[in-house]
């Protein structure tokens, strides 16, 4: 019997698009490797809320096995993915966060839209349990998300932190229409043993 392909689920950021940044490139690269890649469009900026995004997440990912699913979140997609891991009944194979943060940024136009995602008392133990492998990417010159915020998330999640020098927000505006370092992390995630929630 053929192995079930890995599902990769990508969450874009506030005012973002499923067709923006490095998402189409990643989808093409990983589909060539036999993965199933889901990059839904979430409502933003109109209609953006954690509840609305959770609905899209559940509708899009309903039939996927968490143990064979990798969640990727960019910018506000990162705390959103953390909350999905926090709520998970079974752990996901991996959680990869790009420019993560877990509090408001002090930028009014984004803080209003992001409030329902980050004004939340994260249960970090549950977040950690929600994914077998946890990796964060951040840049040392991000104009929106200070590196200290990503470092704080990585520490609380007990995640590997990979800092990209002069990477900006790791988006198209910073030159990231592709993101090769992510492929190495995904290859490692695919080799990570399936989580076994029944193990003692």
N, CA and C atoms as a LAMMPS dump frame, in Angstrom:
ITEM: TIMESTEP
0
ITEM: NUMBER OF ATOMS
600
ITEM: BOX BOUNDS ff ff ff
-5.0000000000000000e+02 5.0000000000000000e+02
-5.0000000000000000e+02 5.0000000000000000e+02
-5.0000000000000000e+02 5.0000000000000000e+02
ITEM: ATOMS id mol type element x y z
1 1 1 N 0.85 -1.197 0
2 1 2 C 0 0 0
3 1 3 C 0.883 1.244 0
4 2 1 N 0.54 2.222 -0.844
5 2 2 C 1.343 3.436 -0.937
6 2 3 C 1.205 4.258 0.338
7 3 1 N 2.295 4.892 0.707
8 3 2 C 2.28 5.737 1.899
9 3 3 C 1.398 6.956 1.668
10 4 1 N 0.72 7.393 2.727
11 4 2 C -0.1 8.596 2.631
12 4 3 C 0.816 9.799 2.491
13 5 1 N 0.567 10.663 1.491
14 5 2 C 1.456 11.814 1.326
15 5 3 C 1.347 12.784 2.5
16 6 1 N 2.444 13.433 2.793
17 6 2 C 2.455 14.472 3.818
18 6 3 C 1.6 15.644 3.367
19 7 1 N 0.797 16.173 4.273
20 7 2 C 0.027 17.391 4.005
21 7 3 C 0.754 18.579 4.619
22 8 1 N 0.931 19.626 3.824
23 8 2 C 1.536 20.869 4.3
24 8 3 C 0.467 21.949 4.212
25 9 1 N 0.173 22.567 5.339
26 9 2 C -0.881 23.583 5.413
27 9 3 C -0.233 24.928 5.735
28 10 1 N -0.425 25.914 4.849
29 10 2 C 0.253 27.206 4.968
30 10 3 C -0.756 28.303 5.286
31 11 1 N -0.421 29.135 6.26
32 11 2 C -1.289 30.249 6.675
33 11 3 C -0.555 31.564 6.422
34 12 1 N -1.134 32.403 5.589
35 12 2 C -0.536 33.71 5.289
36 12 3 C -0.799 34.703 6.42
37 13 1 N -0.32 35.928 6.243
38 13 2 C -0.437 36.932 7.287
39 13 3 C -1.542 37.948 7.054
40 14 1 N -1.648 38.906 7.964
41 14 2 C -2.617 39.991 7.868
42 14 3 C -2.419 40.771 6.578
43 15 1 N -3.521 41.033 5.872
44 15 2 C -3.506 41.717 4.574
45 15 3 C -2.714 40.932 3.528
46 16 1 N -2.497 39.644 3.801
47 16 2 C -1.741 38.809 2.897
48 16 3 C -2.627 38.048 1.935
49 17 1 N -1.977 37.192 1.146
50 17 2 C -2.67 36.462 0.103
51 17 3 C -2.067 35.072 -0.045
52 18 1 N -2.907 34.119 -0.398
53 18 2 C -2.424 32.767 -0.656
54 18 3 C -1.487 32.728 -1.85
55 19 1 N -1.564 33.731 -2.718
56 19 2 C -0.714 33.771 -3.911
57 19 3 C 0.489 34.693 -3.736
58 20 1 N 0.727 35.156 -2.515
59 20 2 C 1.818 36.098 -2.278
60 20 3 C 3.067 35.44 -1.731
61 21 1 N 4.109 36.258 -1.599
62 21 2 C 5.376 35.862 -0.973
63 21 3 C 5.941 34.58 -1.599
64 22 1 N 6.378 33.647 -0.784
65 22 2 C 6.985 32.397 -1.245
66 22 3 C 6.003 31.233 -1.258
67 23 1 N 4.723 31.529 -1.058
68 23 2 C 3.746 30.45 -0.951
69 23 3 C 3.564 29.671 -2.263
70 24 1 N 3.382 30.333 -3.429
71 24 2 C 3.255 29.561 -4.68
72 24 3 C 4.51 28.743 -4.976
73 25 1 N 5.672 29.321 -4.711
74 25 2 C 6.928 28.6 -4.921
75 25 3 C 6.974 27.351 -4.042
76 26 1 N 6.621 27.497 -2.756
77 26 2 C 6.651 26.365 -1.84
78 26 3 C 5.669 25.283 -2.287
79 27 1 N 4.486 25.697 -2.684
80 27 2 C 3.477 24.736 -3.14
81 27 3 C 4.005 23.937 -4.328
82 28 1 N 4.598 24.619 -5.298
83 28 2 C 5.139 23.942 -6.469
84 28 3 C 6.265 22.982 -6.1
85 29 1 N 7.189 23.441 -5.262
86 29 2 C 8.332 22.616 -4.866
87 29 3 C 7.888 21.35 -4.128
88 30 1 N 6.972 21.504 -3.194
89 30 2 C 6.588 20.362 -2.362
90 30 3 C 5.615 19.422 -3.084
91 31 1 N 4.805 19.946 -3.978
92 31 2 C 3.949 19.063 -4.763
93 31 3 C 4.789 18.203 -5.703
94 32 1 N 5.88 18.728 -6.207
95 32 2 C 6.78 17.934 -7.034
96 32 3 C 7.391 16.786 -6.237
97 33 1 N 7.492 16.963 -4.933
98 33 2 C 8.028 15.909 -4.063
99 33 3 C 6.943 14.944 -3.593
100 34 1 N 5.721 15.17 -4.043
101 34 2 C 4.638 14.252 -3.708
102 34 3 C 3.788 14.649 -2.527
103 35 1 N 4.014 15.83 -1.975
104 35 2 C 3.222 16.29 -0.831
105 35 3 C 1.9 16.902 -1.291
106 36 1 N 0.953 16.907 -0.405
107 36 2 C -0.293 17.638 -0.605
108 36 3 C -0.115 18.993 0.081
109 37 1 N -0.279 20.082 -0.658
110 37 2 C -0.048 21.42 -0.11
111 37 3 C -1.342 22.222 -0.192
112 38 1 N -1.773 22.727 0.951
113 38 2 C -3.001 23.513 1.041
114 38 3 C -2.635 24.924 1.478
115 39 1 N -2.978 25.91 0.655
116 39 2 C -2.698 27.317 0.979
117 39 3 C -3.998 28.096 0.798
118 40 1 N -4.877 28.086 1.784
119 40 2 C -6.167 28.766 1.624
120 40 3 C -6.048 30.286 1.741
121 41 1 N -7.03 30.97 1.193
122 41 2 C -7.132 32.415 1.385
123 41 3 C -8.003 32.669 2.613
124 42 1 N -7.427 33.338 3.597
125 42 2 C -8.166 33.699 4.803
126 42 3 C -8.716 35.114 4.653
127 43 1 N -9.855 35.417 5.28
128 43 2 C -10.415 36.761 5.162
129 43 3 C -9.519 37.811 5.815
130 44 1 N -9.079 38.792 5.023
131 44 2 C -8.222 39.874 5.504
132 44 3 C -8.147 40.983 4.457
133 45 1 N -8.165 42.239 4.82
134 45 2 C -8.409 42.734 6.186
135 45 3 C -9.886 42.689 6.586
136 46 1 N -10.775 42.71 5.567
137 46 2 C -12.203 42.658 5.905
138 46 3 C -12.551 41.284 6.451
139 47 1 N -13.266 41.284 7.565
140 47 2 C -13.726 40.025 8.133
141 47 3 C -12.654 39.232 8.848
142 48 1 N -11.503 39.851 9.096
143 48 2 C -10.429 39.113 9.762
144 48 3 C -10.7 38.984 11.249
145 49 1 N -10.692 37.738 11.706
146 49 2 C -10.803 37.455 13.139
147 49 3 C -10.292 36.04 13.354
148 50 1 N -9.904 35.744 14.571
149 50 2 C -9.444 34.397 14.873
150 50 3 C -10.549 33.38 14.587
151 51 1 N -11.785 33.696 14.978
152 51 2 C -12.89 32.752 14.777
153 51 3 C -13.116 32.467 13.3
154 52 1 N -13.075 33.513 12.474
155 52 2 C -13.277 33.324 11.032
156 52 3 C -12.162 32.476 10.431
157 53 1 N -10.931 32.74 10.864
158 53 2 C -9.804 31.969 10.329
159 53 3 C -9.849 30.516 10.796
160 54 1 N -10.275 30.296 12.028
161 54 2 C -10.392 28.923 12.509
162 54 3 C -11.41 28.157 11.678
163 55 1 N -12.481 28.824 11.268
164 55 2 C -13.468 28.177 10.411
165 55 3 C -12.883 27.761 9.073
166 56 1 N -12.091 28.641 8.462
167 56 2 C -11.434 28.303 7.199
168 56 3 C -10.472 27.146 7.403
169 57 1 N -9.716 27.183 8.499
170 57 2 C -8.763 26.12 8.817
171 57 3 C -9.468 24.771 8.907
172 58 1 N -10.53 24.714 9.647
173 58 2 C -11.229 23.443 9.85
174 58 3 C -11.879 22.953 8.562
175 59 1 N -12.434 23.865 7.774
176 59 2 C -13.047 23.471 6.504
177 59 3 C -11.995 22.94 5.528
178 60 1 N -10.805 23.54 5.559
179 60 2 C -9.763 23.193 4.595
180 60 3 C -8.998 21.935 4.98
181 61 1 N -8.88 21.668 6.273
182 61 2 C -7.984 20.621 6.757
183 61 3 C -8.734 19.428 7.34
184 62 1 N -10.044 19.427 7.189
185 62 2 C -10.867 18.463 7.914
186 62 3 C -10.49 17.005 7.784
187 63 1 N -10.052 16.569 6.599
188 63 2 C -9.821 15.139 6.402
189 63 3 C -8.355 14.743 6.543
190 64 1 N -7.516 15.632 7.033
191 64 2 C -6.088 15.346 7.143
192 64 3 C -5.755 14.7 8.489
193 65 1 N -4.811 13.772 8.448
194 65 2 C -4.316 13.13 9.657
195 65 3 C -3.287 14.047 10.314
196 66 1 N -3.527 14.524 11.532
197 66 2 C -2.571 15.437 12.165
198 66 3 C -1.151 14.882 12.213
199 67 1 N -1.012 13.589 12.437
200 67 2 C 0.318 12.99 12.552
201 67 3 C 1.103 13.047 11.251
202 68 1 N 0.407 13.324 10.149
203 68 2 C 1.063 13.406 8.852
204 68 3 C 0.9 14.794 8.244
205 69 1 N 0.67 15.796 9.115
206 69 2 C 0.401 17.157 8.658
207 69 3 C 1.402 18.131 9.265
208 70 1 N 1.937 19.001 8.431
209 70 2 C 2.871 20.041 8.851
210 70 3 C 2.171 21.387 8.704
211 71 1 N 2.133 22.157 9.778
212 71 2 C 1.534 23.491 9.755
213 71 3 C 2.626 24.545 9.613
214 72 1 N 2.414 25.496 8.696
215 72 2 C 3.349 26.604 8.496
216 72 3 C 2.564 27.902 8.611
217 73 1 N 3.039 28.829 9.433
218 73 2 C 2.38 30.12 9.573
219 73 3 C 3.359 31.257 9.42
220 74 1 N 3.004 32.256 8.618
221 74 2 C 3.841 33.442 8.436
222 74 3 C 3.177 34.641 9.096
223 75 1 N 3.943 35.398 9.877
224 75 2 C 3.464 36.62 10.525
225 75 3 C 2.275 36.282 11.437
226 76 1 N 1.099 36.875 11.248
227 76 2 C -0.021 36.547 12.139
228 76 3 C -0.438 35.095 11.957
229 77 1 N -0.057 34.502 10.834
230 77 2 C -0.292 33.075 10.652
231 77 3 C 0.425 32.234 11.679
232 78 1 N 1.51 32.762 12.241
233 78 2 C 2.264 32.008 13.244
234 78 3 C 1.492 31.849 14.555
235 79 1 N 1.021 32.942 15.192
236 79 2 C 0.214 32.73 16.403
237 79 3 C -1.082 31.984 16.123
238 80 1 N -1.616 32.139 14.911
239 80 2 C -2.804 31.365 14.57
240 80 3 C -2.486 29.869 14.596
241 81 1 N -1.38 29.482 13.972
242 81 2 C -0.967 28.072 13.964
243 81 3 C -0.692 27.591 15.387
244 82 1 N -0.07 28.439 16.211
245 82 2 C 0.181 28.053 17.599
246 82 3 C -1.123 27.739 18.319
247 83 1 N -2.138 28.514 18.064
248 83 2 C -3.417 28.264 18.731
249 83 3 C -4.097 27.013 18.203
250 84 1 N -3.898 26.705 16.925
251 84 2 C -4.438 25.461 16.391
252 84 3 C -3.721 24.265 17.017
253 85 1 N -2.412 24.392 17.227
254 85 2 C -1.668 23.331 17.909
255 85 3 C -2.119 23.212 19.366
256 86 1 N -2.365 24.35 19.983
257 86 2 C -2.81 24.369 21.382
258 86 3 C -4.148 23.639 21.538
259 87 1 N -5.004 23.739 20.543
260 87 2 C -6.333 23.129 20.598
261 87 3 C -6.338 21.678 20.109
262 88 1 N -5.232 21.224 19.551
263 88 2 C -5.213 19.927 18.872
264 88 3 C -5.468 18.771 19.833
265 89 1 N -6.333 17.845 19.433
266 89 2 C -6.556 16.632 20.212
267 89 3 C -5.435 15.631 19.964
268 90 1 N -4.859 15.662 18.774
269 90 2 C -3.704 14.845 18.443
270 90 3 C -2.619 15.761 17.897
271 91 1 N -1.359 15.52 18.229
272 91 2 C -0.297 16.427 17.789
273 91 3 C -0.049 16.352 16.29
274 92 1 N 0.291 17.501 15.72
275 92 2 C 0.699 17.564 14.328
276 92 3 C 2.145 17.102 14.198
277 93 1 N 2.509 16.702 13.003
278 93 2 C 3.876 16.232 12.781
279 93 3 C 4.876 17.358 13.048
280 94 1 N 4.581 18.556 12.563
281 94 2 C 5.512 19.673 12.757
282 94 3 C 4.763 20.987 12.663
283 95 1 N 5.347 21.995 13.291
284 95 2 C 4.847 23.366 13.248
285 95 3 C 6.037 24.26 12.92
286 96 1 N 5.941 24.975 11.802
287 96 2 C 7.022 25.854 11.358
288 96 3 C 6.47 27.278 11.318
289 97 1 N 7.073 28.155 12.099
290 97 2 C 6.595 29.532 12.235
291 97 3 C 7.607 30.493 11.641
292 98 1 N 7.131 31.402 10.813
293 98 2 C 7.993 32.372 10.146
294 98 3 C 7.62 33.769 10.649
295 99 1 N 8.564 34.444 11.282
296 99 2 C 8.344 35.758 11.901
297 99 3 C 7.253 35.691 12.98
298 100 1 N 7.379 34.771 13.926
299 100 2 C 6.322 34.6 14.928
300 100 3 C 6.343 35.668 16.015
301 101 1 N 5.171 35.884 16.6
302 101 2 C 5.022 36.766 17.755
303 101 3 C 3.774 36.332 18.489
304 102 1 N 3.643 36.746 19.737
305 102 2 C 2.5 36.314 20.546
306 102 3 C 1.896 37.476 21.328
307 103 1 N 2.108 38.684 20.829
308 103 2 C 1.527 39.87 21.473
309 103 3 C 1.388 40.963 20.421
310 104 1 N 0.749 42.054 20.795
311 104 2 C 0.607 43.153 19.851
312 104 3 C 1.979 43.74 19.516
313 105 1 N 2.058 44.386 18.338
314 105 2 C 3.335 44.847 17.807
315 105 3 C 3.584 46.34 18.024
316 106 1 N 2.564 47.051 18.49
317 106 2 C 2.719 48.498 18.618
318 106 3 C 2.563 49.22 17.294
319 107 1 N 1.909 48.57 16.321
320 107 2 C 1.633 49.163 15.008
321 107 3 C 0.114 49.153 14.853
322 108 1 N -0.503 50.326 14.992
323 108 2 C -1.953 50.411 15.136
324 108 3 C -2.714 49.693 14.03
325 109 1 N -2.3 49.868 12.776
326 109 2 C -3.06 49.294 11.676
327 109 3 C -3.099 47.769 11.735
328 110 1 N -2.053 47.159 12.287
329 110 2 C -2.018 45.703 12.401
330 110 3 C -2.551 45.223 13.747
331 111 1 N -2.286 45.964 14.799
332 111 2 C -2.725 45.523 16.126
333 111 3 C -4.229 45.354 16.204
334 112 1 N -4.968 46.236 15.544
335 112 2 C -6.433 46.12 15.554
336 112 3 C -6.879 44.835 14.885
337 113 1 N -6.294 44.524 13.737
338 113 2 C -6.662 43.324 12.991
339 113 3 C -6.179 42.056 13.686
340 114 1 N -5.069 42.157 14.397
341 114 2 C -4.454 40.98 15.021
342 114 3 C -4.955 40.69 16.426
343 115 1 N -5.741 41.612 16.993
344 115 2 C -6.072 41.535 18.416
345 115 3 C -6.661 40.186 18.817
346 116 1 N -7.614 39.661 18.055
347 116 2 C -8.292 38.428 18.47
348 116 3 C -7.381 37.207 18.387
349 117 1 N -6.242 37.343 17.71
350 117 2 C -5.29 36.243 17.593
351 117 3 C -4.308 36.211 18.768
352 118 1 N -3.868 37.391 19.2
353 118 2 C -2.78 37.439 20.177
354 118 3 C -3.196 37.894 21.567
355 119 1 N -4.39 38.456 21.699
356 119 2 C -4.879 38.803 23.03
357 119 3 C -5.479 37.535 23.633
358 120 1 N -4.589 36.642 24.004
359 120 2 C -4.932 35.275 24.384
360 120 3 C -3.875 34.782 25.355
361 121 1 N -4.313 34.075 26.363
362 121 2 C -3.394 33.516 27.358
363 121 3 C -2.931 32.14 26.871
364 122 1 N -1.817 32.123 26.138
365 122 2 C -1.324 30.877 25.557
366 122 3 C -0.96 29.884 26.657
367 123 1 N -1.397 28.653 26.482
368 123 2 C -0.974 27.554 27.333
369 123 3 C 0.219 26.912 26.626
370 124 1 N 1.411 27.338 26.988
371 124 2 C 2.602 26.941 26.231
372 124 3 C 2.869 25.451 26.312
373 125 1 N 2.48 24.824 27.39
374 125 2 C 2.623 23.378 27.484
375 125 3 C 1.781 22.688 26.413
376 126 1 N 0.566 23.171 26.235
377 126 2 C -0.315 22.592 25.213
378 126 3 C 0.179 22.924 23.809
379 127 1 N 0.715 24.125 23.618
380 127 2 C 1.28 24.474 22.306
381 127 3 C 2.406 23.5 21.964
382 128 1 N 3.281 23.25 22.929
383 128 2 C 4.394 22.327 22.692
384 128 3 C 3.901 20.92 22.381
385 129 1 N 2.886 20.485 23.106
386 129 2 C 2.342 19.145 22.875
387 129 3 C 1.648 19.034 21.526
388 130 1 N 1.289 20.167 20.948
389 130 2 C 0.51 20.168 19.718
390 130 3 C 1.288 19.869 18.46
391 131 1 N 2.625 19.765 18.551
392 131 2 C 3.43 19.438 17.374
393 131 3 C 4.686 18.708 17.807
394 132 1 N 5.001 17.627 17.114
395 132 2 C 6.162 16.826 17.468
396 132 3 C 7.47 17.572 17.213
397 133 1 N 7.517 18.381 16.15
398 133 2 C 8.704 19.162 15.802
399 133 3 C 8.296 20.622 15.697
400 134 1 N 9.119 21.512 16.232
401 134 2 C 8.779 22.939 16.252
402 134 3 C 10.001 23.754 15.832
403 135 1 N 9.819 24.576 14.801
404 135 2 C 10.917 25.393 14.265
405 135 3 C 10.399 26.798 14.006
406 136 1 N 11.207 27.793 14.346
407 136 2 C 10.879 29.19 14.057
408 136 3 C 11.949 29.794 13.155
409 137 1 N 11.515 30.584 12.189
410 137 2 C 12.4 31.408 11.381
411 137 3 C 12.127 32.867 11.72
412 138 1 N 13.176 33.671 11.785
413 138 2 C 13.026 35.096 12.032
414 138 3 C 14.198 35.811 11.385
415 139 1 N 14.081 37.116 11.233
416 139 2 C 15.163 37.931 10.7
417 139 3 C 15.622 38.92 11.762
418 140 1 N 16.855 39.391 11.613
419 140 2 C 17.391 40.323 12.605
420 140 3 C 17.067 41.776 12.297
421 141 1 N 16.318 42.013 11.198
422 141 2 C 15.962 43.387 10.832
423 141 3 C 14.503 43.487 10.384
424 142 1 N 13.65 42.643 10.93
425 142 2 C 12.234 42.639 10.561
426 142 3 C 11.617 43.995 10.916
427 143 1 N 11.008 44.695 9.947
428 143 2 C 10.451 46.017 10.243
429 143 3 C 9.144 45.975 11.019
430 144 1 N 8.553 44.8 11.145
431 144 2 C 7.273 44.661 11.839
432 144 3 C 7.387 43.867 13.139
433 145 1 N 8.135 42.778 13.101
434 145 2 C 8.223 41.874 14.244
435 145 3 C 9.644 41.908 14.805
436 146 1 N 9.877 42.599 15.923
437 146 2 C 11.221 42.617 16.508
438 146 3 C 11.715 41.203 16.793
439 147 1 N 12.998 40.982 16.575
440 147 2 C 13.575 39.662 16.785
441 147 3 C 13.302 39.158 18.196
442 148 1 N 13.293 40.049 19.181
443 148 2 C 13.063 39.622 20.562
444 148 3 C 11.721 38.92 20.728
445 149 1 N 10.708 39.333 19.959
446 149 2 C 9.399 38.692 20.069
447 149 3 C 9.444 37.261 19.525
448 150 1 N 10.17 37.074 18.42
449 150 2 C 10.308 35.722 17.868
450 150 3 C 11.164 34.845 18.775
451 151 1 N 12.178 35.427 19.37
452 151 2 C 13.01 34.666 20.31
453 151 3 C 12.191 34.219 21.502
454 152 1 N 11.303 35.075 21.975
455 152 2 C 10.452 34.737 23.112
456 152 3 C 9.521 33.574 22.773
457 153 1 N 8.92 33.62 21.579
458 153 2 C 8.041 32.527 21.157
459 153 3 C 8.818 31.223 21.065
460 154 1 N 9.982 31.265 20.433
461 154 2 C 10.781 30.05 20.264
462 154 3 C 11.158 29.446 21.612
463 155 1 N 11.522 30.306 22.565
464 155 2 C 11.896 29.816 23.89
465 155 3 C 10.708 29.162 24.588
466 156 1 N 9.549 29.797 24.522
467 156 2 C 8.375 29.26 25.209
468 156 3 C 7.859 27.985 24.552
469 157 1 N 8.105 27.851 23.246
470 157 2 C 7.679 26.655 22.534
471 157 3 C 8.728 25.555 22.566
472 158 1 N 9.913 25.867 23.106
473 158 2 C 11.033 24.934 23.037
474 158 3 C 11.28 24.538 21.582
475 159 1 N 11.361 25.575 20.728
476 159 2 C 11.523 25.378 19.287
477 159 3 C 12.928 25.767 18.851
478 160 1 N 13.396 25.157 17.783
479 160 2 C 14.628 25.596 17.132
480 160 3 C 14.377 26.952 16.484
481 161 1 N 15.278 27.901 16.699
482 161 2 C 15.151 29.222 16.09
483 161 3 C 16.253 29.411 15.058
484 162 1 N 15.858 29.717 13.824
485 162 2 C 16.797 29.987 12.739
486 162 3 C 16.672 31.467 12.377
487 163 1 N 17.742 32.233 12.604
488 163 2 C 17.723 33.671 12.335
489 163 3 C 18.37 33.927 10.978
490 164 1 N 17.632 34.61 10.108
491 164 2 C 18.102 34.957 8.763
492 164 3 C 18.65 36.379 8.795
493 165 1 N 19.948 36.579 8.564
494 165 2 C 20.506 37.933 8.561
495 165 3 C 19.899 38.786 7.44
496 166 1 N 19.485 39.983 7.802
497 166 2 C 18.961 40.957 6.837
498 166 3 C 17.817 40.387 6.005
499 167 1 N 16.959 39.606 6.645
500 167 2 C 15.852 38.977 5.918
501 167 3 C 14.566 39.772 5.914
502 168 1 N 14.556 40.902 6.641
503 168 2 C 13.328 41.686 6.708
504 168 3 C 12.175 40.87 7.271
505 169 1 N 11.013 41.013 6.659
506 169 2 C 9.832 40.276 7.135
507 169 3 C 9.702 38.924 6.424
508 170 1 N 10.774 38.507 5.772
509 170 2 C 10.794 37.228 5.057
510 170 3 C 9.585 37.107 4.135
511 171 1 N 9.332 38.208 3.415
512 171 2 C 8.214 38.265 2.482
513 171 3 C 8.7 38.798 1.126
514 172 1 N 7.787 38.966 0.207
515 172 2 C 8.163 39.412 -1.137
516 172 3 C 8.814 40.791 -1.11
517 173 1 N 8.326 41.671 -0.239
518 173 2 C 8.914 43.007 -0.15
519 173 3 C 10.374 42.956 0.281
520 174 1 N 10.755 41.888 0.952
521 174 2 C 12.144 41.699 1.373
522 174 3 C 12.912 40.781 0.417
523 175 1 N 12.3 40.479 -0.722
524 175 2 C 12.957 39.649 -1.724
525 175 3 C 12.677 38.167 -1.617
526 176 1 N 11.747 37.8 -0.737
527 176 2 C 11.481 36.378 -0.499
528 176 3 C 10.255 35.905 -1.281
529 177 1 N 10.464 35.694 -2.593
530 177 2 C 9.455 35.008 -3.397
531 177 3 C 9.773 33.513 -3.451
532 178 1 N 10.912 33.139 -2.919
533 178 2 C 11.262 31.744 -2.639
534 178 3 C 11.919 31.722 -1.263
535 179 1 N 12.009 30.537 -0.663
536 179 2 C 12.521 30.45 0.709
537 179 3 C 13.236 29.102 0.861
538 180 1 N 14.388 28.939 0.193
539 180 2 C 15.081 27.643 0.201
540 180 3 C 15.378 27.065 1.588
541 181 1 N 15.73 27.878 2.61
542 181 2 C 15.988 27.252 3.913
543 181 3 C 14.8 26.464 4.455
544 182 1 N 13.613 26.844 4.036
545 182 2 C 12.419 26.142 4.504
546 182 3 C 12.37 24.708 3.974
547 183 1 N 12.918 24.473 2.777
548 183 2 C 12.9 23.121 2.212
549 183 3 C 13.699 22.152 3.073
550 184 1 N 14.834 22.614 3.596
551 184 2 C 15.648 21.758 4.464
552 184 3 C 14.879 21.374 5.724
553 185 1 N 14.176 22.344 6.293
554 185 2 C 13.394 22.077 7.501
555 185 3 C 12.248 21.125 7.211
556 186 1 N 11.607 21.288 6.061
557 186 2 C 10.512 20.392 5.697
558 186 3 C 11.023 18.969 5.464
559 187 1 N 12.192 18.839 4.869
560 187 2 C 12.765 17.509 4.665
561 187 3 C 13.022 16.828 6.006
562 188 1 N 13.511 17.596 6.964
563 188 2 C 13.728 17.051 8.305
564 188 3 C 12.405 16.687 8.963
565 189 1 N 11.396 17.543 8.782
566 189 2 C 10.085 17.275 9.374
567 189 3 C 9.475 16.001 8.812
568 190 1 N 9.67 15.765 7.534
569 190 2 C 9.113 14.555 6.931
570 190 3 C 9.761 13.293 7.488
571 191 1 N 10.992 13.436 7.985
572 191 2 C 11.68 12.277 8.567
573 191 3 C 11.398 12.132 10.057
574 192 1 N 10.725 13.117 10.643
575 192 2 C 10.398 13.061 12.068
576 192 3 C 9.377 11.96 12.324
577 193 1 N 9.604 11.104 13.304
578 193 2 C 8.628 10.045 13.59
579 193 3 C 7.254 10.613 13.899
580 194 1 N 6.232 9.873 13.524
581 194 2 C 4.875 10.311 13.805
582 194 3 C 4.668 10.454 15.302
583 195 1 N 4.017 11.521 15.745
584 195 2 C 3.681 11.621 17.17
585 195 3 C 2.758 10.462 17.563
586 196 1 N 2.926 10.011 18.767
587 196 2 C 2.069 8.932 19.283
588 196 3 C 1.467 9.389 20.594
589 197 1 N 0.269 9.999 20.557
590 197 2 C -0.315 10.546 21.774
591 197 3 C -0.66 9.503 22.825
592 198 1 N -0.658 8.213 22.441
593 198 2 C -0.996 7.186 23.423
594 198 3 C 0.241 6.667 24.145
595 199 1 N 1.433 7.129 23.7
596 199 2 C 2.656 6.658 24.34
597 199 3 C 2.767 7.242 25.738
598 200 1 N 3.342 6.505 26.643
599 200 2 C 3.484 6.979 28.015
600 200 3 C 4.712 7.842 28.146
